[in-house]
Amino acid sequence: MTKKEIDVLLKNAEYQFAKTMPNNPHSYTVVNKHWINRTRLFKEVVAFIKDNAVREYWNYGKYYNYYYANGYKYWLGLDSYDTILINRASV
């Protein structure tokens, strides 16, 4: 898949606000809730993020790998190709 196709999938995905982290406002999309019958596409998006993200300092001595697109930064729930969660926050 191309970057443009990945960006469109990320932009059009269904997201849910993460209410449990008010100090880190962001939303997330989950494969078995928001990508039903599109697991293959979700895995392609995850692989693209994993392979094209940039490592940045976040907080408390932690680093995350972020992928920037559509005015958001995206990161994986687990920095693994097997993750079931993609997070996003406004840039």
QUIRAWO-V314053 format. One line per field, one symbol per residue. ss: DSSP state (H for helix, E for strand, C for the rest). psi: psi as a letter, one per 20 degrees, with the letter a starting at -180 (. if undefined). burial: 1 if it has 16 or more other ideal C-beta (glycine too) atoms within 10 Angstrom, else 0. Layout:
ss->???
psi->???
burial->???
This chain:
ss->CCHHHHHHHHHHCCCEECCCCCCCCCEEEEHHHHCCCCHHHHHHHHHHHHHHCEEEEEECCEEEEEEEECCEEEEECCCCCCCCEEEEEEC
psi->qrgggghggggiqpqppnhimhimprrqppgjgikpjkgggghgggggggijrppqpfqkjqqqoqppqkjrpqqqgpmqijqjppqqqq.
burial->0000011011001010000000000111111001100000111011011000100000000001111010011111000000111111000
